[in-house]
Amino acid sequence: MASAPRYYLGLIPEMLNPIPLTYEWFGVLWLEEANRFPVIVGYWFSKERSDIIQKAERAGYANWTEMSEHYVIMNMYRSIRNKQKEQDWEKRSRLSIRMNFTAPWKNVPSGLYVVKSRETFPLHASAICKKRFFLWLEHAAVCESEQELQAFIRRVQREHHLGKTIKTGSPTL
């Protein structure tokens, strides 16, 4: 007879929420079945700890054990963020054709650009390739420090076989 899955909820304050780029409470809900690896069933960010508990309950999970082992929760956070980083790196999409004919893009030559969402960290960085009539979002990343931004730029250079030809700047270029 198979045992019922056991659900656990872990909570940590001051973790980076990659969408609004704010540091908030992070909560992760996972289950463990007989001698198997944990399976993450949900995660949330919120300004308040109690909001995460409410979100887990609204998602239909009311019977869980709270886990306070910091390293376990941090490993799950890192696992989620690493998966998001790879998705950001792999997702390539063509931007609206209108963008190519509006400032700042209409005034810059063709090439590969790294654009920062803002001047302060954390920030979103995007590698955008401008061609004559098209703009492509080649790669994206969330950077919490100058070192992470420079690592992103080096990875873009390696991926696209470039020397120092990447142009960097803010959205106004």
PERAVEN-V483932 format. One record per run of one state. SS is the DSSP state (alpha for helix, beta for strand, coil for the rest). FROM is the first residue (numbers start at 0). TO is the last residue. Records with the same first field share a line. If there is no record, write none. Layout:
BEGIN
SS=FROM-TO ; FROM-TO
END
This chain:
BEGIN
coil=0-4 ; 17-20 ; 32-37 ; 46-47 ; 58-63 ; 67-68 ; 90-91 ; 94-95 ; 101-103 ; 107-109 ; 116-121 ; 130-133 ; 143-144 ; 159-165 ; 170-172
beta=5-16 ; 21-31 ; 38-45 ; 64-66 ; 92-93 ; 110-115 ; 122-129 ; 134-142 ; 166-169
alpha=48-57 ; 69-89 ; 96-100 ; 104-106 ; 145-158
END
